[in-house]
Amino acid sequence: MFLWYSSTELNNYLIHPDWHLTSNYVPLSVTILITIKNVNSQKITIIKDSEKKESFVKEVIVSFKNIDISNLLDIPHFKNIVNKFANIVDNDWMKNSKIVNIMRHSKSWWDENCNRDLEKYRLSKSIEDWKAFWMTIKNMKQSFFDFKIQEIANKKQCSWELISWINKCKLPAIETIKYNSQPCLDLNNLWQALHSSFNTAQFYYVVENILNKLGSYTSSS
């Protein structure tokens, strides 16, 4: 059991000597407190590639150009200008953003046209409005994926480059086996190098008397 030493909540464990039954080990237990966490179901955002995004960027640029930096003489004046710019960005963000619901069905291609046609169908409940809603979804999906494909093609110059097996593979780092300063380029040379390296004592005389000393040490112990 690994616990957090400096934590008063996660370093309290209990030993249960009566729970071991037939085991030789005593079980340990620890109680971990789980607090309730609120997960926001809404967020403030600006839809990508929308008119509000362009408006936000333009307003921030204009506001940044209009900031008076003539009094930028010391640190307090610098902090004042930075805080002023931060407030301008915050105000422009709140002006152009909106609150959206976070759902598991949220899609990147969903836009105001989808919301409009969906709301229209919910009010009328007609088959024609339902077909129009699904046609809008189909067109938005197609436009979204066409844009993504074009974006990948412009960035990578080739869509297939995103696939790992089409990329150039790196060869493993290897080094040629050498024997007597000569590379072993075929199986025969490799075998001769292996045989010569591990059988160099094949024709040497072995002094067996040295084993007697080992035996005497063994018997004495």
C-alpha positions as CSV (number, residue, x, y, z in Angstrom):
1,M,0.0,0.0,0.0
2,F,1.5,3.3,-1.1
3,L,0.1,6.4,0.7
4,W,0.7,10.1,0.6
5,Y,3.0,10.8,3.5
6,S,2.3,14.5,3.9
7,S,-1.4,14.1,3.7
8,T,-3.5,13.8,6.8
9,E,-6.5,12.3,4.8
10,L,-4.6,9.8,2.6
11,N,-2.1,8.6,5.2
12,N,-4.5,7.0,7.7
13,Y,-4.7,3.3,7.4
14,L,-6.0,0.4,9.5
15,I,-4.4,-3.0,10.3
16,H,-6.8,-5.9,10.7
17,P,-5.1,-8.8,12.4
18,D,-8.4,-10.8,12.7
19,W,-9.0,-10.8,8.9
20,H,-6.0,-12.8,7.8
21,L,-7.8,-16.2,8.1
22,T,-5.5,-18.8,6.7
23,S,-3.1,-16.3,5.2
24,N,0.2,-15.3,6.7
25,Y,-0.4,-11.7,5.8
26,V,-2.5,-9.2,7.7
27,P,-4.9,-7.1,5.6
28,L,-4.6,-3.3,5.5
29,S,-7.4,-0.8,4.6
30,V,-7.5,2.9,3.9
31,T,-10.5,5.2,3.6
32,I,-10.3,7.7,0.8
33,L,-12.7,10.6,1.0
34,I,-14.4,11.5,-2.3
35,T,-15.8,15.0,-2.4
36,I,-18.7,16.1,-4.6
37,K,-17.6,18.0,-7.6
38,N,-19.9,20.1,-9.7
39,V,-19.4,19.7,-13.4
40,N,-20.5,22.7,-15.4
41,S,-23.0,21.9,-18.1
42,Q,-22.6,25.3,-19.8
43,K,-19.7,27.4,-21.1
44,I,-19.2,30.8,-22.6
45,T,-17.6,30.5,-26.1
46,I,-17.3,32.0,-29.5
47,I,-18.1,29.6,-32.4
48,K,-15.1,29.0,-34.6
49,D,-15.1,30.7,-38.0
50,S,-18.2,32.7,-37.2
51,E,-19.0,36.4,-37.6
52,K,-18.7,36.9,-33.9
53,K,-15.2,35.6,-34.0
54,E,-14.2,38.0,-36.7
55,S,-15.9,40.8,-34.8
56,F,-14.1,39.9,-31.6
57,V,-10.7,39.9,-33.3
58,K,-11.3,43.2,-35.0
59,E,-12.5,44.9,-31.8
60,V,-9.5,43.7,-29.9
61,I,-7.1,44.9,-32.6
62,V,-8.7,48.4,-32.7
63,S,-8.8,48.6,-28.9
64,F,-5.1,47.7,-28.7
65,K,-4.2,50.3,-31.3
66,N,-6.1,53.0,-29.3
67,I,-4.4,52.4,-26.0
68,D,-2.3,55.4,-24.9
69,I,1.2,54.2,-24.1
70,S,2.8,57.7,-23.9
71,N,2.9,57.4,-20.1
72,L,4.7,54.1,-20.1
73,L,7.5,55.4,-17.7
74,D,7.6,53.0,-14.8
75,I,6.2,49.7,-13.6
76,P,2.9,51.1,-12.1
77,H,2.0,52.7,-15.4
78,F,2.9,49.5,-17.3
79,K,0.7,47.4,-15.0
80,N,-2.1,49.9,-15.5
81,I,-1.9,49.6,-19.3
82,V,-1.8,45.8,-19.1
83,N,-4.9,45.7,-16.8
84,K,-6.6,48.1,-19.1
85,F,-5.9,45.9,-22.1
86,A,-7.1,42.8,-20.2
87,N,-10.4,44.5,-19.3
88,I,-10.8,45.5,-23.0
89,V,-10.3,41.9,-24.1
90,D,-12.7,40.6,-21.4
91,N,-15.4,43.1,-22.4
92,D,-15.1,42.3,-26.1
93,W,-15.2,38.6,-25.3
94,M,-18.4,38.9,-23.2
95,K,-19.9,41.1,-26.0
96,N,-19.3,38.5,-28.8
97,S,-19.6,35.2,-26.9
98,K,-22.6,33.3,-25.9
99,I,-23.6,30.6,-23.4
100,V,-23.8,27.1,-24.9
101,N,-24.9,23.8,-23.3
102,I,-22.2,21.1,-23.1
103,M,-23.7,17.8,-24.2
104,R,-22.3,14.5,-25.3
105,H,-23.9,15.0,-28.7
106,S,-22.2,18.3,-29.3
107,K,-20.5,18.4,-32.7
108,S,-17.9,20.7,-34.2
109,W,-19.8,21.2,-37.3
110,W,-23.0,22.3,-35.6
111,D,-23.9,26.0,-36.2
112,E,-26.7,28.5,-36.1
113,N,-28.4,27.0,-39.2
114,C,-28.7,23.7,-37.4
115,N,-30.2,25.4,-34.4
116,R,-32.7,27.3,-36.6
117,D,-34.0,24.3,-38.5
118,L,-34.1,22.2,-35.4
119,E,-36.2,24.8,-33.5
120,K,-38.4,25.1,-36.6
121,Y,-39.1,21.4,-36.6
122,R,-39.8,21.3,-32.9
123,L,-42.5,24.0,-33.3
124,S,-44.2,22.5,-36.4
125,K,-43.5,18.7,-36.0
126,S,-43.9,18.4,-39.8
127,I,-42.1,15.8,-42.0
128,E,-41.0,18.6,-44.4
129,D,-39.3,20.5,-41.6
130,W,-37.7,17.3,-40.4
131,K,-36.3,16.6,-43.9
132,A,-35.1,20.2,-44.1
133,F,-33.3,19.8,-40.8
134,W,-31.5,16.6,-41.8
135,M,-30.6,18.1,-45.1
136,T,-29.0,21.1,-43.3
137,I,-27.1,18.7,-41.1
138,K,-25.9,16.7,-44.1
139,N,-24.7,19.9,-45.8
140,M,-22.9,21.2,-42.7
141,K,-21.2,17.8,-42.2
142,Q,-20.0,17.8,-45.8
143,S,-18.8,21.4,-45.6
144,F,-17.0,20.8,-42.3
145,F,-15.2,17.7,-43.5
146,D,-14.3,19.3,-46.9
147,F,-12.8,22.2,-45.0
148,K,-10.8,19.8,-42.7
149,I,-9.5,17.8,-45.7
150,Q,-8.5,21.0,-47.5
151,E,-6.8,22.3,-44.3
152,I,-4.8,19.0,-44.0
153,A,-3.9,19.1,-47.6
154,N,-2.6,22.7,-47.4
155,K,-0.7,22.0,-44.3
156,K,0.8,18.6,-45.2
157,Q,0.8,19.0,-49.0
158,C,-0.5,15.4,-49.0
159,S,-3.4,13.9,-47.0
160,W,-1.7,10.5,-47.0
161,E,1.2,11.9,-45.0
162,L,-1.1,11.8,-41.9
163,I,-1.0,8.0,-42.0
164,S,1.8,6.5,-40.0
165,W,2.6,3.6,-42.3
166,I,3.2,5.9,-45.3
167,N,5.8,7.9,-43.6
168,K,9.5,7.2,-44.0
169,C,10.5,4.6,-41.4
170,K,13.6,5.0,-39.4
171,L,16.1,2.1,-39.7
172,P,17.2,0.5,-36.4
173,A,20.6,1.6,-35.1
174,I,23.0,-1.3,-35.9
175,E,26.7,-1.8,-36.2
176,T,28.5,-4.3,-38.4
177,I,30.1,-7.2,-36.6
178,K,33.9,-7.2,-37.1
179,Y,36.4,-9.9,-36.5
180,N,40.2,-9.2,-36.9
181,S,39.2,-5.7,-38.1
182,Q,37.3,-7.2,-41.0
183,P,33.4,-6.9,-41.3
184,C,31.4,-10.1,-41.3
185,L,29.2,-9.6,-44.4
186,D,28.0,-13.2,-45.0
187,L,27.0,-16.2,-42.9
188,N,30.3,-18.0,-43.2
189,N,32.4,-15.1,-42.0
190,L,30.0,-14.6,-39.1
191,W,30.2,-18.3,-38.1
192,Q,34.0,-18.2,-38.2
193,A,34.1,-15.1,-36.0
194,L,31.7,-16.8,-33.6
195,H,33.5,-20.1,-33.6
196,S,36.9,-18.5,-33.2
197,S,35.8,-16.2,-30.4
198,F,34.1,-18.8,-28.2
199,N,36.4,-21.8,-28.9
200,T,39.8,-20.2,-28.5
201,A,40.8,-22.6,-25.7
202,Q,39.8,-25.8,-27.7
203,F,43.4,-27.0,-28.2
204,Y,44.9,-25.7,-25.1
205,Y,46.1,-28.0,-22.3
206,V,44.0,-27.9,-19.2
207,V,45.6,-28.2,-15.7
208,E,43.2,-30.3,-13.8
209,N,45.2,-30.2,-10.5
210,I,43.7,-26.8,-9.8
211,L,40.4,-28.6,-9.1
212,N,41.9,-30.4,-6.2
213,K,42.2,-27.2,-4.3
214,L,38.5,-26.4,-4.8
215,G,37.6,-29.9,-3.6
216,S,39.6,-29.5,-0.4
217,Y,37.9,-26.2,0.4
218,T,34.6,-27.9,-0.1
219,S,35.3,-30.8,2.2
220,S,36.7,-28.6,4.9
221,S,33.6,-26.4,4.9
